[in-house]
Amino acid sequence: DADVTQTPRNRITKTGKRIMLECSQTKGHDRMYWYRQDPGLGLRLIYYSFDVKDINKGEISDGYSVSRQAQAKFSLSLESAIPNQTALYFCATRKGETYTEAFFGQGTRLTVV
Amino acid sequence: AQSVSQHNHHVILSEAASLELGCNYSYGGTVNLFWYVQYPGQHLQLLLKYFSGDPLVKGIKGFEAEFIKSKFSFNLRKPSVQWSDTAEYFCAVNGGSQGNLIFGKGTKLSVKP
């Protein structure tokens, strides 16, 4: 089983719909992240969480919200999806120390039509 | 704020050619540096990382990178590329107390057989 699991893997949704992307991890890490990847723009940080009660905005949080339901679960919501939120979304986890690497999920390809 | 610049958007090489991908970062304090690879349709995987000590870091699949503090650089190298190295490569930096990974925009490498 994958250490970081994202569901769904692919999703097509209509403009204005609410959608939730889910992420769970089995690595026991305290830090979790949501990134979006767009061609030519690399990965941009949406939200991050250092523990269940610590949630922070990243550089592109507008239009998104998150919930850290447990240490192992971190979900990303689009309250009212718009076409420019079409992207590949990655969840990542990391141990607390800054010198540790991040482990990524397989990604969720979201298309907003 | 931290930032990462990757100079090449797309690099095309023939098999057995040598590779060097540039990465520069902006952060004045102690940094941790990473190179990730994303094969087509897959998630990001760690190639190598630098925390401290020897500035020449060796990673998986024959890749290495050199940290040059005076130049704020962490270039990725491989003496002889293979067709299977076709992928997108991301440089990332982690500095300061936030502990977030900031990614460059990525470099696509295409290796012709």
Interface residues (C-beta under 8 A of the other chain):
Chain A: R31 Y33 Y35 G40 L41 G42 L43 R44 L45 Y48 F50 G58 F90 A92 R94 G96 E97 T98 Y99 E101 A102 F104 G105 Q106 G107
Chain B: Q6 H9 N32 F34 Q42 H43 L44 Q45 L46 K49 F51 F90 N94 G95 G99 N100 L101 I102 F103 G104 K105 G106
